[in-house]
Amino acid sequence: MSRPLFLFSIAMGLGALACTPRMQSHFASAEDMEKWQEPAATRSAGFGPCSDYLAYAPDTLHLDHTPMKYLRVNVHFMNASDSTRNFNFPEGIQKAQALINAANRDIETNKKLFLPIGNDIPALPLQYRLKLTPRPGDPDDTGVYFHYDDELYYYVMKGRNDNRSRRQVIDKYGIQLDTVLNIFVMPHHPDSVASPTYEPYGGGIALTNAVKITGWYENHSSEWSLNFILNHEIGHILTLTHTWAQNDGCDDTPLHPKCWNFSDTPPCDSLVSNNVMDYNAYQNAWSPCQIGRIQFALSREDLRCRKFLEPNWCELHEERTIFISDSIHWRAAKDLEGHLTIRPGGVLKISCRVSMPRNAAITVMPGGILILDGCRLHNACGDDWQGIVIQEAGKTKGRVVIAATPSIENVTHSIPIE
């Protein structure tokens, strides 16, 4: 390159830099808030922007908008005093880990629904996993426990000694019941198993903050024979109900004749379900509405099941920042784990609760638009987040539009809303 041409290139480069508007940032003030009122018809009777289960179903195009949630669990092996009725240490630890892994495998590989026949219902990701959780501060705790109690170790489904729905074993041996879902693995009663006509079936029950399951040890079976039972019972903990004979609140879970498996005889030659909340040989599929209902329940600050979640939304994780580049409407509550940034050309409308982690910020870049539609912005752990940052370059700035008066809490830099 000749020297004159080289100098010309430098001059052009400096000129381009000089023409680039300098980016400026400031926290939003009352003067930045634009008022815009939606037509009254939009908010007519019955309009509930935060209670539609399908709005909570993960969007596969923006999966990061529904951060993965981890449901804390522990496992208890109930046994007789002679230790002959269930798995013992150390085998039991491996068995518990295998059971949780098998349950998570079904959650991760959600299958397509069999019913209705010929459906095109997508198999969406559930965006939650089970996590074996020991007591904090105890390096020897594995989250797996062994109890030897001749009065409480067994599971009886019916009859005079029915203890299926009783909580004595939970109240006596439960650990971290307020924050961890306790799973009790209980064998059938020895007198029942001793009968040649008795079938030690796999079964279970959900009891608010604990799950009982049975039929593992005495059947000499693998964790794959119990994982679907565990997911079924945890489904109840997460507010799901049976689907075969009642309206469970989801249009994508049709009524059916409750066939266990396929056979040559109608209706079981075709009308077999694989839904996890039915009784069938598969139990490996969740519908979009069921997934949305789970996410809805886990977002509700007043529901017990939310307390079982690992609260990853408290602390800021920079790498989990969400970037909005197109037009998005959040009609579901969110617990974010990073910053939130609306890029140029991006539009985000928030109509529900959004929790920002400690010290996080919402940034609206030049040409981006944030619409606050009667939402609640806060930190779900009671800590402070920074607030809304508006960026400006030349005559272009980020916009914050008030469609309906929001509630903005726990902010370091307050945002006056008139």
C-alpha positions as CSV (number, residue, x, y, z in Angstrom):
1,M,0.0,0.0,0.0
2,S,1.4,3.4,-0.9
3,R,1.8,6.0,1.8
4,P,-0.9,8.4,0.5
5,L,-3.4,5.6,0.3
6,F,-2.5,4.4,3.7
7,L,-3.0,7.9,5.2
8,F,-6.3,8.2,3.4
9,S,-7.5,4.9,4.9
10,I,-6.6,6.1,8.4
11,A,-8.5,9.3,7.8
12,M,-11.6,7.5,6.6
13,G,-11.5,5.2,9.7
14,L,-11.2,8.1,12.1
15,G,-14.1,9.9,10.2
16,A,-16.2,6.8,10.7
17,L,-15.5,6.7,14.4
18,A,-16.3,10.4,14.7
19,C,-19.7,9.8,13.1
20,T,-20.6,6.9,15.4
21,P,-22.9,8.3,18.1
22,R,-21.5,7.9,21.6
23,M,-23.5,5.4,23.7
24,Q,-24.8,6.9,26.9
25,S,-26.6,5.1,29.7
26,H,-28.8,6.2,32.7
27,F,-31.2,4.6,35.0
28,A,-34.8,5.2,34.1
29,S,-36.6,8.2,35.6
30,A,-40.2,9.4,35.6
31,E,-39.4,11.4,32.5
32,D,-38.4,8.3,30.6
33,M,-41.8,6.6,31.1
34,E,-44.1,6.8,28.2
35,K,-47.8,6.3,28.9
36,W,-49.9,4.2,26.6
37,Q,-53.4,2.9,27.4
38,E,-54.5,-0.3,25.8
39,P,-58.1,-0.4,24.4
40,A,-60.5,-1.4,27.1
41,A,-61.7,-4.4,25.2
42,T,-58.3,-6.0,25.6
43,R,-58.8,-6.2,29.4
44,S,-62.4,-7.3,29.3
45,A,-64.0,-9.6,31.9
46,G,-62.3,-13.0,32.1
47,F,-59.0,-11.8,30.8
48,G,-56.3,-13.3,33.0
49,P,-52.8,-12.8,31.5
50,C,-51.0,-14.8,34.1
51,S,-53.2,-17.8,34.6
52,D,-53.2,-19.5,31.2
53,Y,-51.3,-22.8,31.6
54,L,-50.2,-22.8,28.0
55,A,-48.5,-19.4,28.4
56,Y,-46.2,-21.2,30.8
57,A,-45.3,-24.0,28.4
58,P,-41.6,-23.5,27.4
59,D,-41.1,-21.7,24.0
60,T,-38.7,-23.9,22.1
61,L,-37.5,-20.8,20.1
62,H,-36.6,-19.1,23.3
63,L,-35.9,-21.9,25.8
64,D,-33.7,-19.6,27.9
65,H,-36.9,-17.6,28.8
66,T,-37.9,-20.6,31.0
67,P,-34.7,-21.4,33.0
68,M,-34.2,-25.0,34.1
69,K,-35.6,-25.6,37.5
70,Y,-34.2,-28.2,40.0
71,L,-36.6,-29.9,42.4
72,R,-34.7,-30.9,45.5
73,V,-35.4,-34.5,46.7
74,N,-34.0,-37.0,49.1
75,V,-34.6,-40.8,49.4
76,H,-35.4,-42.9,52.5
77,F,-35.1,-46.7,52.5
78,M,-37.4,-48.1,55.1
79,N,-36.4,-51.5,56.5
80,A,-37.1,-54.0,59.2
81,S,-34.8,-54.2,62.2
82,D,-33.2,-57.3,60.8
83,S,-32.3,-55.3,57.6
84,T,-33.7,-58.0,55.3
85,R,-36.6,-56.1,53.7
86,N,-35.0,-53.4,51.7
87,F,-31.7,-52.1,50.2
88,N,-29.0,-51.2,52.7
89,F,-25.9,-49.1,52.7
90,P,-23.9,-48.7,50.5
91,E,-26.0,-50.4,47.7
92,G,-29.0,-48.2,48.6
93,I,-27.1,-45.0,47.8
94,Q,-26.3,-46.3,44.3
95,K,-30.0,-47.5,43.9
96,A,-31.3,-44.1,45.0
97,Q,-29.0,-42.3,42.5
98,A,-30.0,-44.7,39.8
99,L,-33.7,-44.1,40.5
100,I,-33.4,-40.3,40.3
101,N,-31.3,-40.6,37.1
102,A,-34.0,-42.9,35.5
103,A,-36.8,-40.5,36.5
104,N,-34.8,-37.6,35.0
105,R,-34.2,-39.5,31.8
106,D,-37.9,-39.7,31.2
107,I,-38.3,-36.1,32.1
108,E,-35.6,-35.2,29.7
109,T,-36.8,-37.4,26.8
110,N,-40.5,-36.5,27.0
111,K,-42.2,-38.7,24.4
112,K,-44.9,-37.9,21.9
113,L,-48.5,-38.5,23.2
114,F,-50.3,-41.6,22.0
115,L,-53.7,-39.9,22.4
116,P,-55.7,-38.5,20.7
117,I,-54.9,-40.9,17.8
118,G,-53.1,-39.1,15.0
119,N,-52.4,-36.0,17.0
120,D,-49.7,-33.4,16.2
121,I,-49.2,-32.3,19.8
122,P,-45.5,-31.4,20.3
123,A,-43.4,-33.1,22.9
124,L,-42.1,-30.0,24.7
125,P,-39.1,-29.9,27.1
126,L,-40.3,-29.8,30.7
127,Q,-37.5,-27.5,32.0
128,Y,-37.2,-29.1,35.4
129,R,-35.1,-32.0,36.9
130,L,-34.9,-33.8,40.2
131,K,-31.8,-33.2,42.3
132,L,-30.7,-35.4,45.1
133,T,-30.1,-33.0,48.0
134,P,-28.2,-33.6,51.2
135,R,-28.4,-31.5,54.3
136,P,-26.3,-28.4,54.0
137,G,-23.1,-28.3,56.0
138,D,-22.7,-32.0,56.4
139,P,-20.1,-33.4,54.0
140,D,-21.0,-37.0,54.9
141,D,-24.7,-36.6,54.0
142,T,-25.6,-38.0,50.6
143,G,-29.3,-37.2,50.7
144,V,-30.0,-41.0,51.0
145,Y,-31.1,-42.4,54.4
146,F,-31.7,-45.8,55.9
147,H,-34.2,-46.4,58.7
148,Y,-34.9,-49.7,60.6
149,D,-38.3,-49.7,62.2
150,D,-40.5,-52.8,62.5
151,E,-43.6,-50.7,63.1
152,L,-43.3,-48.3,60.2
153,Y,-41.2,-49.8,57.4
154,Y,-43.9,-51.5,55.4
155,Y,-46.6,-50.2,52.9
156,V,-50.1,-51.5,53.1
157,M,-52.5,-50.5,50.3
158,K,-55.9,-51.5,51.9
159,G,-57.5,-53.4,54.7
160,R,-57.4,-53.1,58.5
161,N,-53.7,-52.1,58.5
162,D,-53.9,-49.7,55.6
163,N,-51.2,-47.1,56.1
164,R,-50.8,-45.9,52.5
165,S,-52.0,-42.3,53.3
166,R,-50.8,-42.1,56.8
167,R,-48.0,-39.7,57.6
168,Q,-46.4,-41.3,60.7
169,V,-43.3,-42.5,58.9
170,I,-42.9,-39.1,57.2
171,D,-43.3,-37.2,60.4
172,K,-40.8,-39.4,62.2
173,Y,-38.1,-39.7,59.6
174,G,-38.6,-36.8,57.2
175,I,-35.6,-34.6,56.7
176,Q,-35.8,-30.9,55.5
177,L,-39.5,-31.4,54.8
178,D,-40.0,-27.6,54.2
179,T,-37.5,-27.4,51.4
180,V,-36.9,-30.9,50.1
181,L,-39.4,-33.4,48.7
182,N,-38.9,-36.6,50.7
183,I,-39.2,-39.9,48.8
184,F,-39.9,-43.0,51.0
185,V,-39.1,-46.4,49.4
186,M,-41.2,-48.9,51.4
187,P,-41.6,-52.7,50.9
188,H,-44.9,-54.5,51.0
189,H,-45.9,-56.0,54.4
190,P,-44.1,-59.4,54.9
191,D,-47.4,-61.2,55.6
192,S,-48.8,-60.1,52.3
193,V,-45.7,-61.0,50.4
194,A,-45.7,-64.5,52.0
195,S,-49.0,-65.3,50.4
196,P,-48.6,-67.2,47.1
197,T,-51.5,-65.3,45.6
198,Y,-50.3,-61.8,46.5
199,E,-48.7,-59.6,43.8
200,P,-46.2,-57.1,45.3
201,Y,-47.1,-54.5,42.7
202,G,-45.3,-51.2,42.1
203,G,-47.3,-48.3,43.5
204,G,-47.2,-45.0,45.3
205,I,-48.9,-42.0,46.8
206,A,-48.2,-38.3,47.0
207,L,-48.6,-36.7,50.5
208,T,-48.0,-32.9,50.2
209,N,-44.2,-32.8,51.0
210,A,-43.4,-36.5,50.6
211,V,-43.9,-39.4,48.2
212,K,-44.2,-43.1,49.1
213,I,-43.3,-45.8,46.6
214,T,-43.4,-49.6,46.9
215,G,-42.7,-52.8,45.0
216,W,-39.0,-52.4,44.2
217,Y,-36.9,-54.6,46.5
218,E,-39.3,-57.6,46.7
219,N,-39.7,-57.7,42.9
220,H,-35.9,-57.8,42.3
221,S,-36.5,-55.1,39.6
222,S,-34.4,-52.3,38.3
223,E,-35.0,-48.6,38.8
224,W,-36.7,-48.5,35.4
225,S,-39.7,-50.3,36.9
226,L,-40.2,-47.5,39.5
227,N,-39.1,-44.3,37.7
228,F,-42.5,-43.8,36.0
229,I,-44.3,-44.3,39.3
230,L,-42.1,-41.7,40.9
231,N,-42.7,-39.2,38.1
232,H,-46.4,-39.9,38.4
233,E,-46.5,-39.2,42.1
234,I,-44.3,-36.1,41.8
235,G,-46.8,-35.0,39.1
236,H,-49.4,-34.9,41.8
237,I,-47.1,-32.9,44.0
238,L,-46.8,-30.4,41.1
239,T,-50.6,-30.1,41.0
240,L,-51.3,-32.6,38.1
241,T,-54.3,-34.9,38.4
242,H,-55.3,-38.2,36.7
243,T,-56.6,-37.7,33.1
244,W,-58.6,-40.8,32.2
245,A,-62.0,-40.2,33.8
246,Q,-62.2,-36.5,34.7
247,N,-61.5,-33.0,33.4
248,D,-57.9,-32.3,34.6
249,G,-58.0,-28.7,33.3
250,C,-56.1,-29.5,30.1
251,D,-57.7,-29.8,26.7
252,D,-54.8,-31.9,25.3
253,T,-55.3,-34.8,27.7
254,P,-58.5,-36.5,26.4
255,L,-60.7,-39.0,28.3
256,H,-60.0,-42.6,27.4
257,P,-60.9,-46.2,28.6
258,K,-57.9,-46.6,30.9
259,C,-56.2,-49.5,28.9
260,W,-53.1,-50.7,30.6
261,N,-51.5,-51.7,27.3
262,F,-52.3,-52.6,23.7
263,S,-54.3,-55.7,23.0
264,D,-56.2,-57.3,20.1
265,T,-59.6,-56.3,21.6
266,P,-61.2,-52.9,21.2
267,P,-60.9,-50.3,22.7
268,C,-57.5,-51.3,23.8
269,D,-56.3,-52.1,20.3
270,S,-55.9,-48.4,19.8
271,L,-57.0,-46.2,22.7
272,V,-53.9,-46.7,24.9
273,S,-52.4,-43.7,26.7
274,N,-48.7,-43.1,27.5
275,N,-49.4,-40.0,29.6
276,V,-47.5,-40.0,32.9
277,M,-50.6,-39.2,34.9
278,D,-52.5,-42.2,33.6
279,Y,-52.1,-45.8,34.7
280,N,-50.5,-47.5,31.8
281,A,-47.4,-49.5,30.8
282,Y,-45.5,-46.5,29.5
283,Q,-46.2,-43.3,31.6
284,N,-43.5,-41.3,29.7
285,A,-45.3,-38.4,28.1
286,W,-46.4,-35.0,29.4
287,S,-48.7,-32.7,27.3
288,P,-47.9,-29.0,26.7
289,C,-50.7,-28.0,29.0
290,Q,-49.5,-30.3,31.8
291,I,-46.0,-28.9,31.4
292,G,-47.4,-25.4,31.5
293,R,-49.4,-26.3,34.6
294,I,-46.2,-27.6,36.3
295,Q,-44.3,-24.4,35.4
296,F,-47.3,-22.3,36.6
297,A,-47.3,-24.1,40.0
298,L,-43.6,-23.7,40.4
299,S,-43.9,-20.0,39.7
300,R,-46.6,-19.4,42.4
301,E,-45.0,-17.9,45.5
302,D,-47.9,-19.2,47.6
303,L,-47.7,-22.9,46.7
304,R,-45.7,-25.4,48.7
305,C,-44.1,-27.1,45.7
306,R,-42.2,-23.9,44.9
307,K,-40.3,-24.3,48.2
308,F,-38.8,-27.5,46.9
309,L,-37.0,-25.7,44.1
310,E,-33.3,-24.8,44.3
311,P,-33.6,-21.0,44.3
312,N,-31.2,-20.2,41.5
313,W,-33.0,-16.9,40.9
314,C,-31.5,-15.3,44.0
315,E,-28.0,-14.7,42.8
316,L,-26.8,-13.1,39.6
317,H,-25.4,-15.4,36.9
318,E,-23.9,-13.2,34.2
319,E,-23.8,-16.0,31.7
320,R,-27.6,-16.5,31.9
321,T,-28.4,-13.0,30.6
322,I,-31.5,-13.1,28.3
323,F,-31.4,-11.0,25.1
324,I,-34.6,-9.9,23.4
325,S,-34.1,-9.4,19.7
326,D,-37.7,-9.8,18.3
327,S,-41.2,-9.2,19.6
328,I,-42.0,-11.1,22.7
329,H,-44.9,-11.1,25.1
330,W,-44.4,-12.6,28.6
331,R,-47.8,-13.7,29.8
332,A,-46.3,-16.0,32.4
333,A,-44.4,-15.4,35.6
334,K,-40.6,-15.6,35.3
335,D,-37.7,-16.1,37.7
336,L,-34.7,-14.9,35.8
337,E,-31.1,-15.9,36.7
338,G,-29.2,-13.2,34.8
339,H,-29.6,-9.7,33.4
340,L,-32.3,-8.9,30.9
341,T,-31.4,-6.9,27.7
342,I,-33.7,-5.6,25.0
343,R,-31.6,-5.2,21.9
344,P,-32.3,-2.7,19.0
345,G,-35.5,-3.7,17.2
346,G,-36.5,-5.9,20.1
347,V,-39.8,-5.5,21.9
348,L,-40.6,-7.1,25.2
349,K,-44.1,-6.8,26.8
350,I,-44.3,-8.0,30.4
351,S,-47.7,-8.7,31.8
352,C,-46.9,-10.9,34.9
353,R,-44.4,-11.2,37.7
354,V,-40.7,-11.2,36.8
355,S,-38.1,-11.7,39.5
356,M,-34.6,-10.3,38.8
357,P,-31.6,-11.7,40.6
358,R,-29.6,-9.6,43.1
359,N,-27.7,-6.8,41.4
360,A,-29.2,-7.6,38.0
361,A,-30.5,-4.9,35.6
362,I,-32.9,-4.6,32.8
363,T,-31.2,-2.8,29.9
364,V,-33.1,-1.2,27.0
365,M,-30.7,-0.5,24.2
366,P,-31.3,2.2,21.6
367,G,-34.2,1.1,19.3
368,G,-35.4,-1.4,21.9
369,I,-38.8,-1.2,23.6
370,L,-39.9,-2.4,27.0
371,I,-43.6,-2.5,27.7
372,L,-44.7,-2.8,31.3
373,D,-48.3,-4.1,31.3
374,G,-49.4,-4.1,34.9
375,C,-46.6,-6.5,35.8
376,R,-44.6,-6.9,39.0
377,L,-40.8,-6.5,38.8
378,H,-39.0,-7.6,42.0
379,N,-36.4,-10.0,43.5
380,A,-38.2,-13.1,44.8
381,C,-35.5,-13.5,47.6
382,G,-36.0,-10.0,49.1
383,D,-32.7,-8.6,47.8
384,D,-32.1,-5.6,45.7
385,W,-31.7,-5.5,41.9
386,Q,-30.4,-2.4,40.1
387,G,-33.4,-1.2,38.1
388,I,-34.0,-0.3,34.4
389,V,-31.1,1.1,32.4
390,I,-31.9,3.1,29.3
391,Q,-29.2,3.5,26.6
392,E,-29.1,6.3,24.1
393,A,-27.0,6.8,21.0
394,G,-27.5,10.1,19.2
395,K,-31.2,10.7,18.7
396,T,-32.1,7.0,19.3
397,K,-32.8,5.7,22.8
398,G,-34.4,2.8,24.5
399,R,-38.1,3.2,25.3
400,V,-40.1,2.2,28.4
401,V,-43.8,2.2,27.8
402,I,-46.4,1.9,30.6
403,A,-49.5,0.1,29.3
404,A,-50.9,-0.5,32.7
405,T,-49.4,0.6,36.0
406,P,-46.7,-1.9,37.1
407,S,-45.3,-2.7,40.6
408,I,-41.6,-2.3,40.8
409,E,-40.0,-3.5,44.0
410,N,-36.5,-4.1,45.6
411,V,-34.7,-1.7,43.2
412,T,-31.5,0.1,44.1
413,H,-32.4,2.9,41.6
414,S,-36.0,3.7,42.2
415,I,-38.3,4.2,39.3
416,P,-41.2,6.6,40.0
417,I,-44.4,5.5,38.4
418,E,-47.2,8.0,38.4
